Amino acid sequence: LGIVVAVLGAATALASTAAGRPTGAVVGVVAIVLGVVTTSGSLVTLAGRLAPRLGAVGRIAVRDAARHRPRTGPAVAAVVAAVAGLGAAGVYQESQAERLLREYRPSAAPGTVAVNFLAGRSSDDVAALLGPTQDALRGAVPADQVHPVALVVPAERPGAATGWTSVTAERPAAQRCPLWTEEGTFTDAEVKALRGDPRCASSAGSGTILWSDPTGATSDVLVDDGRVVRALGYAESPAAARALAEGRVVVKDRFAIRPDGTVRLEVATHPFDGGGERRGAPVDLPGAHVALPGMQYEVVLPPTALADLDLEAVTVGLVATTTRTPTAAEVAAAAAAVGDAGTVFVEPLEPFGGANLTQLVLAAAAAVVALGATGIAVGLAAVESRPDLATLAAVGAEPRTRRRFSATQAGLVAGLGTVVGTVAGVALGVVLVLARLPGYESPPVVVLPWATLGLQVLGIPLLAVAVGWVAVRANLPLTRRAAL
């Protein structure tokens, strides 16, 4: 019955996830847990069949556990539930971490330092800041080269509260994703099929915008002659630097490049007051496709393109290459040296690294629950098995026999519960990961934390055996008989 319930729960959870019904997925997850817990008593009985293959003490311990299912079964079920929760959390967190890592778009090579000047400064103020800020960076971090960074602004430069400017590369009609048009409707099957079309591939991700104006009065589009993108340190940086030095616009979207090698750019101003946006006439300029990974590099303009687009460049910060990744103390020193001039950012080597405190807490809690349930079962067994142990003592059994009996029962309870709980936890974790898929996103990212799973499968039973061994006295109980 437990197996049937668990299988039906898994089928319900997977079907509900595919259909986008979270309620059904939750019901399926609960059914999986209930089904697996229900099997605990039967698993103890099956384990009793191993008794003939064990020694005398192991045979007595295993048969005693199987004979007292009302005592052993709930203990195994408690271990199953605790370990299943730990396994599910491990699969879910590992999968989410891997998904975040795949979606992360590094803003530069690890160790690259960026300074973003605060808004509201005039060109003269920024010019006065450049030299001292460059010197401050060189004195605080292992900087190699330091370059000014410029963004585009409209030629008339709107005030800080008027609006922000966007520069987009327009695709030719034949290169646009059909899902992006407002004409026609698509079935779910058609949408899923179109998601596999390269034109519909999403470039969305997570990352940091290194240089911007907090007021939004400037755009996030870089203006560069090749030195800044080369300093970013990507594998694609040399190609982008060459294209910019030749006066070509660098775009991340390969479908924006037209057959004649040009790219059509459109400049729009978006007012903060909610008024209608103002769009300029599209301009065709020589272009090059270079997929710079960062979030800010959809379009990078060479200085020669500004006049054609009626734009200007304004210095907003600095970028510095480093000989190694700066330490936390060096970053703090750089921030103190830059002071109120701007903010300092260092691209991390491992953006999502570090110990997972939540996983450690869950592991500790699961171990406590497993040991508690095992301890209760072993303690009751020790009381009920005193006649058997007394008989063993009477026929000359070794003093450590009692400890072997206790350790064997602890290993049986914890081992069964841990193995079954781990399998159930993996199934639960996979269902939870699939249930988190937004819309038609595919494929899912499911990662099994093999190190964590292996540690819990081996560690919890071994810990229970150790506790069962040391928690009881080695001396066997002796019963005084009345003289006849």
Secondary structure, 3 states (H helix, E strand, C coil): CHHHHHHHHHHHHHHHHHCCCHHHHHHHHHHHHHHHHHCHHHHHHHHHCCHHHCCHHHHHHHHHHHHCHHHHHHHHHHHHHHHHHHHHHHHHHHHHHHHHHHHEECCCCCCCEEEEECCCCCHHHHHHHHHHHHHHHHHHCCEEEEEEEEEEEECCCCCCCCEEEEEEEECCHHHCCHHHCCCCCCCHHHHHHHHCCHHHCCCCCEECCCCCCCCCCCCCCEECCCHHHHHCCCCCHHHHHHHHHCCCEEECCHHHECCCCEEEEEEEEEECCCCCCEECCCEEEEEEECCCCCCCCCEEECHHHHHHHCEEEEEEEEEEEECCCCCHHHHHHHHHHHHHHEEEEECCCCCCCCCCHHHHHHHHHHHHHHHHHHHHHHHHHHHHCHHHHHHHHHCCCCCCHHHHHHHHHHHHHHHHHHHHHHHHHHHHHHHHHHHCCCCCCCCCCCCCCHHHHHHHHHHHHHHHHHHHHHCCCCCCCCCCCCCC
